[in-house]
Amino acid sequence: MVDVSQDRRKLLATERKQKILEWVAAEEAIDFASLARLLDVSVMTVRRDVGNLVDQGYMTLTRGGASAHLSRSLDILVNPRANDSSVAKARIGEYAARNMTPGNVVFVGTGSTTAQFIQFLDPNQDLTVITPSLPHASFLASRGVRVVSTGGLVATEDLAQSGDIATSVISRYYADIAIVGANGIALKTGLTEVDIEIAELNRHMIEQASETWVLADLSKAGVKSPFQAAPLVEIDSIITTHDGHDLYEHEVEGACVVVSTPLSSFSFPSGE
């Protein structure tokens, strides 16, 4: 079960829903009364939050509303990194998703932060998403988003499709934005990855996109992994949290660093 007992402040509604989804992903069911005690809110509040998640397509109520099971899981990755820094990644992902323009063609890379991004995409914005990630493609299709899955050899723990087939499909599209993560971001090495397949996929997406946003929490600042995906000059924005801003400003020396605002209020800074 997800433990929130150490966080005594009142959670925002979006943070409560995050915790609810995490609990369902771990336990496969929800008991409203227990969840109310866990979150320190009323059962009515829990029922309202779960009702909103059902309306959004994340959950299905069963047994007369006494329990709920995931139909479109928040934790859609098999990679254990998906559970690291979940609140920070949710803020980063939602910030980026709220700033999509209707009709955008978007490349989306693999990883746990981009997994957060896709969950906040509005299915009614007429987006086209091209992704090598099997979990991302499955989730987006289940929500009615137009999605192009690249195909290719599945060769990483993120269930990414890679190789000649994937790169050939990517090369056929020119996206408005590439949304990618990174294992490391540093001045001399740029964006780097521990898997050469992921680095190659991200490199091709960045080359074919008009603009590139990197979604990264503070743990990636200054990290240098073996395989480069792109130098920093090819990156338009690094989207991070407030506690990561100074680290990235120091590390990337002039690259644009955008700070995600609290979950309940999102807008790009003027001029970005």
N, C-alpha and C positions, 0 to 999 in steps of 0.2 A: 504494500500500500504506500502511496505517496505520503511523505511526512511533511506537513506544513506547520507542525507545532512550535518550531523554533522561530517562526516568523509571526510575531504577535501583533503587527500592525494590521489594520483592516485592508483586505485585498481589494483591488479594483475589480469590477465585474469581469473584465477580460481575463484578468489573472485567475479569478475563481474558475472560469470556464477552462482555462489552461489546466488547472489542477484537476478538475473533474475529468477532462479527457485523459490526462496522465493516469488517473486512478483506474479508469475503465480499461485503458490499454494494458495496465498491469494485472487487474483483477477480473476483467471480462464481464463485470456486472457492477451495478450501483445499488446501494441501499440508501434511500434519501435521508433517513434519520441519522445514520452513521456519518454520512457525508456532511450533514449540517453541523454535527458536533466537531468534525475534523476541521471545517472551515470557520467555525464559530459564527454561523449565521442561522437564520430560521429555516425550517423545512420549506416554507413558502418560497423563500429566496432561492433555495436549491432547485425546487420544482420549476421556478421561472427560468433559471439558468439552463437547466436541462431541456426545457421546452424550446428555448432559443437555439440550442445546439441541434435539437431534432429538426427544427424548421430549416436550419442551415444544411441539413443533410449529413451531419457527422455521426448521429446516433439514431437508434430505433428503440422506442419504448416497447417493453414486453411485460407480460404477466400483470396486466391491468395497471401499468404505470408504476409498479413497485420496484422494477429494476430496468436497466437499460444496457444495451449491448452496442458496441461500435459497429457501424456499417462502413464508415470511411475513417479509418484510424488516424489520429493525430501523429502517433509514432509510426509512420509508415516505412521507416528504414529498419533493416536488420542490423545495421551498423551500430554498435553500442555508443558511438560518439553522439548519436541523436539525442541522448539524455543529458549531455553536458551543457551547462549554462543555458537551460531551456528558456528561462524568462528573458535573458538578454537576447537570445536568438529570436524569440517571439517578437520582441520590440523591433528588432532590426528587420525581420521579415515583414511585419505588418506595415512598417514605415514605407518600405519599398513597394509593397503591393498597393498601398493607398495612393501612390503616385504614378500608377500606370495610366496611360491615355487610352480611351476607348479606340478599338481598332488596331492597337499595337501588335506587331509581330515580335515575339520575345523568345530568345534562346534562354533556356534554364539549365544550368549545370547540376551535377549531382551534389549530394552532401546534406548535412543536417540543418544548416541555416537556410539553404534554398528550399528544403522541405517545409520549413516554417513559412517562407515566402509564398509558396503555392497554395497553402491552406487559407491565406487571407485574400487571394485573388477573387474578384467579383465575377461570377459566371456570366453576368449580364453585360459585360463590357466589350463583347465581340472580339476577344483576344485570340490570337493564334500562338500557341506555345509549341516550340520545337525542343525536345529534350532527349538525351541519350539514357536517361534514368528510367528503368522499368517501373519502380514504385511511384515516381512522380507522374509518369504517363497514365498509369492505372488510376491514381487518385484524381487527376484532372478530368479524365474521361468520365469517371463516375459522377462528377459534378456538372457535366454538360459543357465543359470548356473544350474548344476545338484544339486538339493536340496532335502533333506529328511525332511519333516515336521513331527514332533513327534506325532501329535495327542494328545488328552487329553482334560480335562475340561478347557474351556476358562473362567478364573476367575479373571483377573487383567485388569487394565486400559491400559496396554501395549498390550492387546490381546495375552497373552501368554497361550499356552496349557500346562497344569500342571497335577499333580496327577499320579496315578499308570501307566497309559498308556504312558505318556510322559517319565517317568523315566525308564520304561521297554525298550522303543525304544532307549533311550540314552545308556543304559547298553549294547546294542548289538554292539556298535561301539567303536573303539579305534582311537581317532583322533590324528593327528599330533600336532594340536594347538587348544586350547580353547580361544576364544575371548570373553571377558565378560566386562561388566561395573560394577559399584558399586554405592550404595547410599552413602557409607562412607568407608574410608580407614584409619585405625588407628593402632598403634603398638600393643596394648593389645587385641583389638577386631578383627583385621584383616579386611577382606572384609565383609561389612554388608549391609543389605537391609531393607526396610520398609515393604515389603511383604514377608511373609514366603514362599509363592509359588515360588517367584523369587529366594530367597535364596536357596531353595532346588534344583531347576533346575540348578543353577550355580554350586552348590556343586557337583552334579552328573556329570556335564560336565567336571569340573576340575579333578575329580577322574579318568575319562576315557581318559584324554588327556595326551600326552607326555610332553606338554609344555603349560603354561598358560600366556597370555598377558592380562593385565587389562587396559582398555582405560578409562582415567579419567582426567577431567580438574581440575583446582586448587580448585574448590568449594567443592570437596570431601575429601580433605586432613584434617585429624583430626576428621572427622565426625564419630559418633558412633550411628548406627541404631540398632533396636532391634534384628534382626535375622542374625546370622553369615552364610556366604556362604563358607568361607575358611580362615584359618590362613595365615599370610603372608609367612610362610615357604613354602607354596604350590604354591606361585606365582613366576614366572620366571622374568617377567618384568612389570613395570608400565609405560605406555606410556602417556606422558603429554606434555604440552607446556612449553616454556622457563620460563614463569612467575610462573609455578607450580613446577619447578624443586627443588628449595631450600626448599619449603614447604614439599615436599615428602621426600627429603633427610633427613630432620630433623625428620619427623614423623615416617618413617619406619626403620631408623637406619640400613642401610646396604643393604636393598633390592635393587634390580637393578631398577634404574629409567632412562628411555630412553626419551630423549627430541625430539619431532617432529620438524623437520626443516621447513623452509618456504615452502609453497605449491608447489613452482616450482622446488624444489630440495630435493630429498629424497634418503637417504641411511642409513643403520644401522651403528652405530659407530663400529670401528674395535674391534673384540673380542666379539660382542654381537650376 
